Amino acid sequence: MAFWDKLRGNKKQSVCNLWIGSSPANMTAVDDPEGLGEYQLAIDRLLREESPSLIYLRSDDPEDLSVVRKALEYLAWTGGEIAVAEQIPEEEIAEMFGVSVAHYRAAVKDPDGPVVSFG
């Protein structure tokens, strides 16, 4: 079926399951549909090139947040970075990072503030 769609010129908009960036207005698509590791390289590249205070994550498909969760887990594992993923409850993100919701909210509000041990 996809073969005939290509011949006819029918193109479906592809869904990106991970966007990352230093702000919601500055997001880059990550081509890692299975969450096999490109998300790690993209996060490392973002940190190296932009050194953002916050890392924003989102998916085009709110029904499949699996790669967003993998990216959050990677950031929690590496430690020291603060991530915002509005499609995932703050309670879940705080739990991944091993902090209270209050500490998570304080870190997001003031990433360079007094919350020093995050993740």
C-alpha positions in Angstrom: 0.0 0.0 0.0 2.8 2.5 0.9 4.4 1.7 -2.5 1.2 2.9 -4.4 0.9 5.9 -2.1 4.5 6.9 -3.2 3.6 6.5 -6.8 0.5 8.5 -6.5 2.3 11.2 -4.5 0.2 10.7 -1.4 2.4 11.7 1.5 1.5 11.3 5.1 2.9 13.8 7.6 5.4 11.9 9.6 5.1 12.1 13.4 8.1 12.8 15.5 8.1 11.1 18.8 10.8 13.4 20.3 11.6 17.0 20.0 14.3 18.6 22.2 15.4 22.1 22.6 16.5 24.9 24.9 13.1 26.6 24.6 9.6 25.6 23.3 10.3 27.9 20.4 13.6 26.3 19.6 13.0 22.6 19.2 14.8 20.1 17.0 13.3 16.8 15.8 15.1 13.7 16.9 14.8 10.7 14.5 14.7 7.8 17.0 11.3 6.1 16.6 12.3 3.1 18.7 14.3 5.0 21.3 17.5 3.2 20.4 20.0 5.9 21.4 19.8 8.8 19.0 18.0 10.7 21.7 21.1 10.4 23.9 23.3 11.8 21.2 20.8 14.6 20.5 20.7 15.5 24.2 24.5 15.4 24.5 24.8 17.6 21.3 22.3 20.1 22.7 24.2 20.3 26.0 27.5 20.7 24.3 26.4 23.3 21.7 23.9 25.4 23.7 24.4 24.5 27.3 20.8 25.4 28.2 19.4 26.1 31.6 16.4 23.9 30.9 15.9 21.1 28.3 12.4 21.0 26.8 11.1 17.6 25.5 7.9 16.8 23.6 6.3 14.4 21.2 4.0 15.0 18.2 2.0 11.9 19.4 0.6 12.4 22.9 -0.4 8.7 22.9 3.2 7.6 22.6 5.5 9.4 25.0 7.9 6.4 25.3 10.9 8.2 23.8 10.2 11.4 25.8 10.3 9.2 29.0 13.5 7.5 27.8 15.1 10.9 27.3 13.9 12.0 30.8 15.4 8.8 32.3 18.7 9.5 30.5 18.8 13.1 31.8 17.9 11.8 35.4 20.7 9.2 35.1 23.3 11.7 33.9 22.2 14.2 36.6 22.6 18.0 36.8 20.2 18.9 34.0 16.6 20.1 34.4 14.0 18.9 31.9 10.5 20.1 31.1 8.1 17.8 29.4 4.7 19.4 29.6 3.0 16.2 28.3 4.1 14.3 31.3 2.9 15.0 34.8 5.3 17.0 37.0 4.9 14.3 39.7 6.2 11.6 37.3 9.2 13.8 36.2 10.1 14.6 39.8 10.0 10.9 40.7 12.3 10.1 37.8 14.8 12.7 39.1 14.4 11.6 42.7 13.2 14.9 44.0 10.0 16.2 45.4 7.5 18.0 43.2 8.2 21.3 45.1 12.0 20.9 44.4 11.3 20.2 40.7 9.0 23.2 40.4 11.6 25.4 42.1 14.3 24.1 39.8 12.2 24.8 36.7 11.3 28.3 37.9 14.9 29.2 38.7 17.3 26.7 37.0 20.3 28.6 38.3 18.8 29.0 41.8 19.6 27.4 45.1 18.4 23.9 44.2 21.9 22.5 43.7 21.6 18.8 43.8 19.1 17.9 41.1 19.0 14.4 39.6 
